[in-house]
């Protein structure tokens, strides 16, 4: 199950991002910003890397492991860019087989990411959903 957070902002200049060599999808700038916030909160966070659907970082704390992805249309250089952040909790095969270690509604990483995003006054139209 993934947690998806969508928002609009002009805070990040996608024209200054390293080009995604797989697809022209932005995400590095928002993850670099979010990475610093998560590190400040005690999480271990990898450098942003590319994937065919955008950019991602690995996040760990207290034995929990996550993949946090970000994407926006890199060809849309408009002032306001629509962003999508996805949070996936890593689960072992045994966890999936027995339905354990699922991402909780009150997952601390998701709560922190939402708090960081919602507290930035340059970010608008924030919505948050859980996907199966």
TORKOL-4160 file (C-alpha; in steps of 0.2 Angstrom, whole numbers, padded with zeros to 4 digits, m for minus):
132
<pt num="1" X="0000" Y="0000" Z="0000"/>
<pt num="2" X="0007" Y="0017" Z="m0005"/>
<pt num="3" X="0003" Y="0034" Z="0003"/>
<pt num="4" X="0002" Y="0048" Z="m0011"/>
<pt num="5" X="0004" Y="0066" Z="m0007"/>
<pt num="6" X="0000" Y="0079" Z="m0021"/>
<pt num="7" X="0003" Y="0097" Z="m0021"/>
<pt num="8" X="0007" Y="0113" Z="m0031"/>
<pt num="9" X="0021" Y="0125" Z="m0029"/>
<pt num="10" X="0033" Y="0136" Z="m0038"/>
<pt num="11" X="0047" Y="0133" Z="m0025"/>
<pt num="12" X="0057" Y="0121" Z="m0035"/>
<pt num="13" X="0066" Y="0126" Z="m0051"/>
<pt num="14" X="0065" Y="0110" Z="m0061"/>
<pt num="15" X="0075" Y="0118" Z="m0075"/>
<pt num="16" X="0090" Y="0117" Z="m0064"/>
<pt num="17" X="0088" Y="0098" Z="m0060"/>
<pt num="18" X="0100" Y="0085" Z="m0066"/>
<pt num="19" X="0091" Y="0078" Z="m0081"/>
<pt num="20" X="0083" Y="0061" Z="m0078"/>
<pt num="21" X="0091" Y="0050" Z="m0091"/>
<pt num="22" X="0077" Y="0037" Z="m0092"/>
<pt num="23" X="0062" Y="0049" Z="m0094"/>
<pt num="24" X="0060" Y="0068" Z="m0093"/>
<pt num="25" X="0052" Y="0068" Z="m0076"/>
<pt num="26" X="0057" Y="0080" Z="m0062"/>
<pt num="27" X="0059" Y="0075" Z="m0044"/>
<pt num="28" X="0077" Y="0078" Z="m0039"/>
<pt num="29" X="0074" Y="0095" Z="m0032"/>
<pt num="30" X="0059" Y="0091" Z="m0021"/>
<pt num="31" X="0068" Y="0076" Z="m0014"/>
<pt num="32" X="0084" Y="0085" Z="m0010"/>
<pt num="33" X="0074" Y="0097" Z="0000"/>
<pt num="34" X="0064" Y="0084" Z="0008"/>
<pt num="35" X="0079" Y="0073" Z="0012"/>
<pt num="36" X="0087" Y="0087" Z="0022"/>
<pt num="37" X="0071" Y="0089" Z="0032"/>
<pt num="38" X="0070" Y="0070" Z="0035"/>
<pt num="39" X="0089" Y="0069" Z="0040"/>
<pt num="40" X="0086" Y="0083" Z="0053"/>
<pt num="41" X="0072" Y="0072" Z="0060"/>
<pt num="42" X="0084" Y="0057" Z="0063"/>
<pt num="43" X="0080" Y="0047" Z="0047"/>
<pt num="44" X="0094" Y="0040" Z="0036"/>
<pt num="45" X="0091" Y="0045" Z="0018"/>
<pt num="46" X="0100" Y="0041" Z="0002"/>
<pt num="47" X="0104" Y="0053" Z="m0012"/>
<pt num="48" X="0090" Y="0055" Z="m0025"/>
<pt num="49" X="0091" Y="0043" Z="m0039"/>
<pt num="50" X="0082" Y="0041" Z="m0055"/>
<pt num="51" X="0069" Y="0028" Z="m0060"/>
<pt num="52" X="0058" Y="0027" Z="m0076"/>
<pt num="53" X="0043" Y="0035" Z="m0066"/>
<pt num="54" X="0053" Y="0049" Z="m0058"/>
<pt num="55" X="0065" Y="0050" Z="m0044"/>
<pt num="56" X="0067" Y="0041" Z="m0027"/>
<pt num="57" X="0076" Y="0040" Z="m0010"/>
<pt num="58" X="0078" Y="0026" Z="0002"/>
<pt num="59" X="0073" Y="0031" Z="0020"/>
<pt num="60" X="0076" Y="0021" Z="0036"/>
<pt num="61" X="0073" Y="0023" Z="0054"/>
<pt num="62" X="0070" Y="0012" Z="0069"/>
<pt num="63" X="0070" Y="m0004" Z="0058"/>
<pt num="64" X="0058" Y="0003" Z="0046"/>
<pt num="65" X="0063" Y="0005" Z="0028"/>
<pt num="66" X="0054" Y="0015" Z="0014"/>
<pt num="67" X="0055" Y="0021" Z="m0004"/>
<pt num="68" X="0050" Y="0039" Z="m0006"/>
<pt num="69" X="0047" Y="0044" Z="m0024"/>
<pt num="70" X="0043" Y="0061" Z="m0032"/>
<pt num="71" X="0038" Y="0066" Z="m0049"/>
<pt num="72" X="0032" Y="0081" Z="m0059"/>
<pt num="73" X="0032" Y="0085" Z="m0078"/>
<pt num="74" X="0049" Y="0091" Z="m0082"/>
<pt num="75" X="0043" Y="0099" Z="m0098"/>
<pt num="76" X="0030" Y="0110" Z="m0089"/>
<pt num="77" X="0041" Y="0125" Z="m0084"/>
<pt num="78" X="0026" Y="0134" Z="m0078"/>
<pt num="79" X="0028" Y="0144" Z="m0062"/>
<pt num="80" X="0017" Y="0132" Z="m0052"/>
<pt num="81" X="0021" Y="0114" Z="m0054"/>
<pt num="82" X="0010" Y="0099" Z="m0049"/>
<pt num="83" X="0020" Y="0087" Z="m0039"/>
<pt num="84" X="0017" Y="0069" Z="m0033"/>
<pt num="85" X="0026" Y="0061" Z="m0018"/>
<pt num="86" X="0023" Y="0042" Z="m0015"/>
<pt num="87" X="0028" Y="0033" Z="0001"/>
<pt num="88" X="0030" Y="0014" Z="0000"/>
<pt num="89" X="0035" Y="0004" Z="0016"/>
<pt num="90" X="0046" Y="m0010" Z="0012"/>
<pt num="91" X="0040" Y="m0027" Z="0018"/>
<pt num="92" X="0048" Y="m0044" Z="0017"/>
<pt num="93" X="0039" Y="m0059" Z="0008"/>
<pt num="94" X="0034" Y="m0066" Z="0025"/>
<pt num="95" X="0027" Y="m0049" Z="0030"/>
<pt num="96" X="0016" Y="m0049" Z="0014"/>
<pt num="97" X="0011" Y="m0067" Z="0016"/>
<pt num="98" X="0005" Y="m0065" Z="0033"/>
<pt num="99" X="m0002" Y="m0047" Z="0031"/>
<pt num="100" X="0010" Y="m0040" Z="0044"/>
<pt num="101" X="0021" Y="m0024" Z="0044"/>
<pt num="102" X="0009" Y="m0014" Z="0034"/>
<pt num="103" X="0010" Y="0005" Z="0033"/>
<pt num="104" X="m0002" Y="0011" Z="0046"/>
<pt num="105" X="m0013" Y="0026" Z="0044"/>
<pt num="106" X="m0003" Y="0036" Z="0057"/>
<pt num="107" X="0014" Y="0030" Z="0050"/>
<pt num="108" X="0027" Y="0042" Z="0057"/>
<pt num="109" X="0037" Y="0045" Z="0041"/>
<pt num="110" X="0021" Y="0049" Z="0031"/>
<pt num="111" X="0015" Y="0061" Z="0045"/>
<pt num="112" X="0032" Y="0070" Z="0045"/>
<pt num="113" X="0032" Y="0072" Z="0026"/>
<pt num="114" X="0014" Y="0079" Z="0026"/>
<pt num="115" X="0019" Y="0091" Z="0041"/>
<pt num="116" X="0034" Y="0097" Z="0031"/>
<pt num="117" X="0024" Y="0100" Z="0015"/>
<pt num="118" X="0009" Y="0108" Z="0024"/>
<pt num="119" X="0020" Y="0119" Z="0034"/>
<pt num="120" X="0028" Y="0127" Z="0019"/>
<pt num="121" X="0018" Y="0143" Z="0014"/>
<pt num="122" X="0024" Y="0142" Z="m0004"/>
<pt num="123" X="0015" Y="0125" Z="m0006"/>
<pt num="124" X="m0004" Y="0124" Z="m0011"/>
<pt num="125" X="m0017" Y="0112" Z="m0015"/>
<pt num="126" X="m0011" Y="0098" Z="m0004"/>
<pt num="127" X="m0020" Y="0082" Z="m0004"/>
<pt num="128" X="m0016" Y="0065" Z="0003"/>
<pt num="129" X="m0023" Y="0048" Z="m0001"/>
<pt num="130" X="m0018" Y="0030" Z="0003"/>
<pt num="131" X="m0018" Y="0018" Z="m0012"/>
<pt num="132" X="m0020" Y="m0001" Z="m0011"/>
